[in-house]
């Protein structure tokens, strides 16, 4: 397990490109083209959260947006990742400010307080934070002219893969694994449970979180992910959805082992199209990925980068939901039947129209 995990992490650059390039057809609506070269001579920085590049998840998708932007628009810049515990998030932001970066992407909700302090002190520098724009100290990031908040309707995409789980289970026991129990990850849980219930009211959903705040290692611990998956499989689960970053590797390992032992079980990936990610790096794991909930961080941060370079920076909330394909589901591998895809797309339209309002809290 450890050797395979290290191998996967070592080749993160390839995976980052594959992760978003191979999403479902509905998710191909990226930002409209901006003039190439408009970023020449400009600096845009990237501050990852724990896991950094190679997490096979939201950090890799942010990296994709940043990498593509450098090629398309011609800007340069530096990227920094925090320590395992994330204690130096604010230090990294300040290093990027001192390095002359005009726009800094803080890729994770845990940057909230850090962005608040650094943005207030440096009003000439622009910041884009993924997932959170709540209170920072005694004020809201929404009050700052130089902060954009890239937020996603994770509950909506999770609802759709919940429908897939509810229709696929034969045991009527389904699992959810969250990396760290926060309000953000509870959105994944709430949407998933609602989707399962809509498709199969008789199904039970087992809930497990790997760590609690302030311990964020639940996003970077495949061993913990595997332990949780094994425990849920032993309780009868035959489909498990994870929202646990790099820890999801443990779920995929456990799923393969269960199938090798003759137990037909499935895993559901998150953020990136994890069928394609695994097929490229760990052949054999991907065939048991039923689908993935796509959270298009590449679309969200790519939009902010484009708008900034064009002089159209949008402060405050920038929401990416099903209506703009900011979230969705993958069909890679053909493990979803055509009838199930049709049903999931029907639910998608009902959510977009407002006929279904997906809960955001458990």
Buried (B, 14 or more C-beta within 10 A) or exposed (E): EEEBBEEBBEEBEEBBBBBBBBBBEBBEEBBEEBEEEBBEEBBBBBBBBBBBBBBBBBBBBBBBBBBBBBEBBBBEBBBBBBEBEBEBBBBBBBBBBEEEBBBBBBBBBBBBBBBBBBBBEBEEBBBBBBBBBBEBEEEBBBEBEBBBBBBBBBBBBBBBBBBBBBBBBEBBBBBBBBBBBBEBBBBBBBBBBBBBBBBBEEBBBBBBBBBEEEEBBBBBBBBBBBBBBBBBBEEBBBBBBBBBBBBBBBBBBBBBBBBEEEEEBBBBBBBBBBBBBBBBBBEEBBBBBBBBBBBBBBBBBBBBBBBBBEEEBEBBEBEBBBBBBBBBBBBBBEBBEEEBBEBBBEBBEBBBEEEBEBBBEE
